[in-house]
Amino acid sequence: MSSPKPPPTLDEFRARAALTGLTLTEEDIGHLYKGYVGLLAQMERMPVRWAWAAEPPHVFRADE
Protein backbone atom coordinates (compact mmCIF):
# COMPACT_ATOMS: atom_id res chain seq x y z
CA MET A 1 0.00 0.00 0.00
CA SER A 2 1.48 3.35 -0.98
CA SER A 3 1.81 6.23 1.42
CA PRO A 4 -0.72 9.04 1.02
CA LYS A 5 0.25 12.03 -1.07
CA PRO A 6 1.17 14.99 1.15
CA PRO A 7 -1.22 17.94 1.01
CA PRO A 8 -0.15 21.01 -0.95
CA THR A 9 1.73 23.72 0.89
CA LEU A 10 0.03 27.04 1.53
CA ASP A 11 2.10 28.63 -1.25
CA GLU A 12 1.03 25.93 -3.73
CA PHE A 13 -2.59 26.37 -2.64
CA ARG A 14 -2.28 30.16 -3.02
CA ALA A 15 -0.93 29.71 -6.58
CA ARG A 16 -3.82 27.40 -7.48
CA ALA A 17 -6.31 29.83 -5.97
CA ALA A 18 -4.87 32.65 -8.08
CA LEU A 19 -5.59 30.64 -11.24
CA THR A 20 -9.33 30.53 -10.44
CA GLY A 21 -9.78 34.22 -11.17
CA LEU A 22 -11.69 34.76 -7.93
CA THR A 23 -10.87 37.78 -5.81
CA LEU A 24 -9.75 36.09 -2.60
CA THR A 25 -8.15 37.80 0.35
CA GLU A 26 -5.31 36.23 2.32
CA GLU A 27 -7.86 35.45 5.04
CA ASP A 28 -10.10 33.69 2.50
CA ILE A 29 -7.19 31.62 1.21
CA GLY A 30 -6.19 30.70 4.77
CA HIS A 31 -9.70 29.48 5.60
CA LEU A 32 -10.05 27.57 2.34
CA TYR A 33 -6.63 25.96 2.84
CA LYS A 34 -7.48 24.78 6.35
CA GLY A 35 -10.76 23.32 5.10
CA TYR A 36 -9.09 21.60 2.15
CA VAL A 37 -6.36 20.04 4.29
CA GLY A 38 -8.97 18.99 6.86
CA LEU A 39 -11.07 17.35 4.15
CA LEU A 40 -8.05 15.45 2.86
CA ALA A 41 -7.31 14.24 6.40
CA GLN A 42 -10.92 13.04 6.78
CA MET A 43 -10.74 11.20 3.47
CA GLU A 44 -7.56 9.41 4.55
CA ARG A 45 -9.36 8.04 7.60
CA MET A 46 -12.22 6.55 5.58
CA PRO A 47 -11.88 2.84 4.90
CA VAL A 48 -11.35 1.77 1.31
CA ARG A 49 -14.03 -0.89 1.54
CA TRP A 50 -17.11 0.18 3.45
CA ALA A 51 -19.50 -2.40 4.90
CA TRP A 52 -22.68 -0.71 3.69
CA ALA A 53 -24.88 -3.57 4.86
CA ALA A 54 -23.56 -3.28 8.42
CA GLU A 55 -25.67 -0.20 9.11
CA PRO A 56 -29.38 0.00 8.34
CA PRO A 57 -30.49 2.94 6.21
CA HIS A 58 -31.85 5.98 8.01
CA VAL A 59 -35.29 7.05 6.88
CA PHE A 60 -36.64 10.44 7.85
CA ARG A 61 -40.29 11.16 7.36
CA ALA A 62 -41.76 14.63 7.42
CA ASP A 63 -45.09 13.47 8.90
CA GLU A 64 -43.60 12.05 12.09
Secondary structure, DSSP 8 states (H G I E B T S, - for coil): ---------HHHHHHHHHHT-----HHHHHHHHHHHHHHHHHHHHS-SS--GGGS------TT-
